[in-house]
Amino acid sequence: MSGTKKITALQLYFVLILSIGITNHVLLIPVLLHWGKRDSWFGAAVAMIPLLIWVCLLYIVVKRTKQQYMMEWIKRKFGKIAVVPFKVGLIAICFVNAIITIKDMVTWTHVTYLPRTPPFMISLLFMIFCFFAARSGLRAIAITAGILLPIVVLLGYFVDGS
């Protein structure tokens, strides 16, 4: 193996597909189905409008920053003080996303196949696993995603039943 810590494009795709799949199935789809019922497709279609606006804004930012690191660009353009709210907001979004995901995953795991295990223990095990995965780095997460994605897709076909 080479001494590089970079990941390949294929590994990046595996991580993105798993991340988007978990986000959709754990966070978005249950909320859409709960509130939208049979008209949930309309909410997904309307969500394309802010998505297109976001993509355009992202394109503009990437062009203007010439693909520099975002924090460095904000610091250089607006000063050190402007970076702090941006970092705090980003950390808050990641933290809330992590809390919601762990709560839903623990609830699902507890209800589905570990009903006699205390939710605290399930949560603790998931958090320990996530800690060591993050500590090992993005390359380890990408390799794990490459192993898990085919399994998730295969098991998804069994759950689908069609």
C-alpha positions, 0 to 999 in steps of 0.5 A: 500500500502507498503511504497516501491517506487519500481516498479514491473517487469510488470510495467517495461515491460509496460514502456519499451513497450511504450517507444520502441513503441514511439521511433519506431513510432515517431523517427525511422519508419518515417526516414526509410520510408522517405529515404528507401522507399520500401527497408526500411526492409533492413535498419532494417535488417542491424541495427541488426549488431550494435545491436548485437555488442551493446548487447555484449558490454553491457554484458561485461560491466555488467559482469565487473562492477558486476552490480554497478552504472555506474557513480560510477564504472567509477569514481572508475576506471578512476577518477572524471574527466572521469565521466564528459564527460560521463554525458554530453554525456548522458545528450546530447543524452537524450536532443536531443531525448526529443527535437525530440520527442516533436517536432514530437508529437506536429506536429502530434497533431497539424496536426491531431486533434488540427489544430487551437491550436498554436503549442507552447501551445501544446508543453507547455502542453506536457512539463508541463505534462512530468514535473509533471510525472517526479516529481512524480517519476518512480512509477507514470510513471509506473502506467500511462504506465500500464493504457495507454498501453492497450489503445494504443494497442486497438487504434492501432488495430482501426488505423490498420484496419485489 
